[in-house]
Amino acid sequence: MKNLMGRVRRTILADPYRLVLAVPVLLYVVVFTQLAWNQHAELRTHKADLGQIDQAIWNSSRGRLLQQTDNGFVATRLTDHVEPILVLISPIYWLWDDVRALLLLQVVVVAIGAFPLYALANRQFEKLLTPRQRNQVWEIEPLQIWTRPLAFVLALAYLLAPQMQSAVLTEFHAAPLAAPLIIWAFWAVDARRWGQFLVAALLVALVKEEMALVAAGLGV
């Protein structure tokens, strides 16, 4: 435990901006979860799409994969959209059997995307130096003094982007879940973490039918 705490402390001291980034991420989760929940409580959500998605995910959590009711008939959501990711997230209803769990999950997943974006931005800024210079402390540390705040600002811009904020407040859809996965995939490519890239690209493909094309593009 002492060694673990020591490693955590060294990680924080090495890059305090990563820890500070957790503050706006947490604030984002609190604010937008509350807004999404209030919208649902005020009856401003609908059968299409939140009700249908909720039913398909709930049924998936009970072993009836993507089953939903369509015009009084038992059907499968696959006739509307191909979103296998909904099956993967369905165990959330084992923990909290409430549609608000989906709204919370969507906000959390989108907010977490700020961390891989921060890491990716730092890696790109480090390319201002040659590979030899990156291995020299007296070269890399002065650069990081200037580039880490810039990477932090880019992560904040992601959280403040009105497009993403609109997405998490438009009931629940699978598509916003792809945003942090795509960023993760780009980071994995840049870091040459091919195992992580395969996982990220596969998850992107499972989000929705058109996201499979995005995953293919990432692979290329």
C-alpha positions in Angstrom: 0.0 0.0 0.0 2.8 2.4 0.8 4.5 1.7 -2.5 1.2 2.3 -4.3 0.6 5.6 -2.5 4.1 6.6 -3.4 3.5 5.9 -7.1 0.3 7.9 -7.0 2.0 10.8 -5.3 4.8 10.8 -7.9 2.3 10.6 -10.7 0.4 13.6 -9.4 3.6 15.6 -8.8 4.9 14.8 -12.3 1.7 16.2 -13.9 -0.6 18.1 -11.6 -2.7 19.3 -14.5 -4.1 15.8 -14.9 -5.4 15.9 -11.3 -6.7 19.5 -11.7 -8.6 18.3 -14.8 -10.6 16.0 -12.6 -12.3 19.1 -11.1 -14.1 20.4 -14.3 -14.8 16.8 -15.3 -16.6 16.2 -12.0 -18.4 19.5 -12.2 -19.5 18.6 -15.8 -20.9 15.3 -14.5 -22.8 16.9 -11.7 -24.2 19.8 -13.7 -25.3 17.9 -16.8 -26.6 14.9 -15.0 -28.8 17.2 -12.9 -30.0 19.0 -16.1 -30.7 15.6 -17.8 -32.6 14.3 -14.8 -34.6 17.5 -14.4 -35.6 17.3 -18.1 -36.8 13.8 -17.6 -38.7 14.7 -14.3 -40.4 17.6 -16.2 -41.8 15.1 -18.8 -39.6 16.5 -21.6 -38.4 13.0 -22.6 -40.2 10.8 -25.0 -41.1 7.2 -25.9 -39.0 7.7 -29.0 -36.1 7.5 -28.4 -35.6 7.3 -24.6 -38.4 4.9 -23.9 -37.5 2.5 -26.6 -33.8 2.5 -25.8 -34.6 2.1 -22.1 -36.8 -0.9 -22.9 -34.2 -2.5 -25.2 -31.4 -2.1 -22.6 -33.6 -3.3 -19.7 -34.6 -6.4 -21.7 -31.0 -7.0 -22.6 -30.1 -7.0 -18.9 -32.6 -9.8 -18.4 -31.3 -11.9 -21.3 -33.7 -10.7 -24.0 -31.2 -9.0 -26.2 -32.3 -5.7 -27.6 -36.0 -6.7 -27.4 -38.6 -3.9 -27.5 -42.2 -3.3 -28.2 -43.0 -1.6 -31.5 -46.6 -0.7 -32.3 -47.9 -3.3 -29.9 -45.7 -6.1 -31.3 -42.6 -7.6 -29.7 -39.7 -6.6 -32.0 -35.9 -6.1 -31.9 -34.2 -2.8 -31.9 -31.9 -4.1 -34.7 -34.8 -3.3 -37.1 -34.2 0.4 -36.3 -30.5 0.7 -35.5 -27.6 -1.7 -35.0 -26.2 -0.7 -31.6 -24.6 -3.7 -29.9 -23.0 -1.3 -27.3 -26.5 -1.2 -25.7 -26.0 -4.9 -24.7 -22.6 -4.2 -23.2 -24.0 -1.3 -21.0 -27.2 -3.2 -20.0 -25.6 -4.6 -16.7 -26.0 -1.0 -15.4 -29.6 -2.0 -14.6 -28.3 -4.7 -12.3 -26.9 -1.9 -10.1 -29.7 0.7 -10.5 -33.0 -0.2 -12.2 -33.9 3.3 -13.3 -33.8 5.1 -16.6 -31.8 7.9 -14.9 -28.9 5.5 -14.8 -28.7 5.7 -18.6 -28.7 9.5 -18.5 -25.9 9.5 -15.8 -23.9 6.9 -17.8 -24.0 9.0 -20.9 -22.8 12.1 -19.1 -20.0 10.3 -17.3 -18.7 8.5 -20.5 -18.6 11.8 -22.5 -16.9 13.7 -19.6 -14.2 11.0 -19.3 -13.1 11.8 -22.8 -11.3 14.9 -21.5 -8.6 12.7 -20.1 -7.5 10.9 -23.2 -7.8 14.2 -25.1 -5.4 15.8 -22.6 -3.0 12.9 -23.0 -3.2 13.0 -26.8 -2.6 16.8 -26.9 0.5 16.4 -24.7 1.9 13.7 -27.0 1.4 16.0 -30.0 3.0 18.9 -28.3 6.0 16.8 -27.4 6.6 16.2 -31.1 7.9 19.7 -31.2 11.1 18.1 -30.0 13.2 15.5 -31.7 13.0 11.9 -30.4 16.5 12.4 -28.8 15.4 15.7 -27.1 12.3 14.0 -25.6 14.6 11.6 -23.7 16.5 14.5 -22.1 14.9 16.0 -19.0 16.4 19.5 -19.5 14.7 19.6 -23.0 11.3 18.0 -22.2 10.5 19.7 -18.9 10.8 23.4 -20.1 8.5 22.4 -23.0 5.9 20.8 -20.7 5.7 24.0 -18.6 4.1 25.7 -21.6 2.3 22.8 -23.4 0.6 21.2 -20.4 -1.6 24.3 -19.8 -2.4 24.3 -23.5 -3.4 20.6 -23.4 -5.5 21.4 -20.3 -7.3 24.2 -22.2 -8.0 21.9 -25.1 -9.6 19.4 -22.6 -11.7 22.2 -21.2 -12.8 23.2 -24.7 -14.0 19.6 -25.2 -16.1 19.8 -22.1 -17.5 23.3 -23.1 -18.3 22.2 -26.7 -22.0 23.0 -27.2 -22.3 20.1 -29.6 -21.4 17.6 -26.9 -23.4 19.4 -24.3 -26.5 19.2 -26.6 -25.9 15.5 -27.2 -26.0 14.6 -23.5 -29.1 16.7 -23.0 -31.0 15.1 -25.9 -32.3 12.2 -23.9 -30.1 9.1 -24.4 -28.5 7.9 -27.6 -25.6 5.5 -28.3 -23.7 7.9 -30.6 -22.3 10.2 -27.9 -20.6 7.2 -26.3 -18.3 7.0 -29.4 -16.7 10.4 -28.7 -14.3 9.3 -25.9 -13.7 6.0 -27.6 -12.5 7.7 -30.8 -10.2 10.0 -28.8 -8.8 6.9 -27.0 -8.2 5.2 -30.4 -6.3 8.2 -31.7 -4.2 8.3 -28.5 -3.5 4.5 -28.7 -2.3 4.9 -32.3 0.0 7.8 -31.4 1.3 5.8 -28.4 1.7 2.6 -30.5 -0.5 0.8 -28.0 -2.0 -1.5 -30.6 -3.9 -3.7 -28.2 -5.7 -0.7 -26.7 -6.4 0.6 -30.2 -8.0 -2.7 -31.3 -10.3 -2.5 -28.2 -11.2 1.1 -28.8 -11.8 0.7 -32.5 -14.0 -2.4 -31.8 -16.0 -0.5 -29.2 -16.5 2.4 -31.7 -17.8 -0.1 -34.3 -20.3 -1.5 -31.7 -21.8 1.9 -31.0 -23.9 2.3 -34.1 -24.1 1.2 -37.7 -22.5 4.3 -39.1 -19.8 4.2 -36.4 -18.5 1.0 -38.0 -17.3 3.2 -40.9 -15.5 5.5 -38.5 -13.8 2.4 -36.9 -12.8 1.3 -40.4 -11.3 4.8 -41.0 -9.4 4.6 -37.8 -8.0 1.3 -38.8 -6.8 2.7 -42.2 
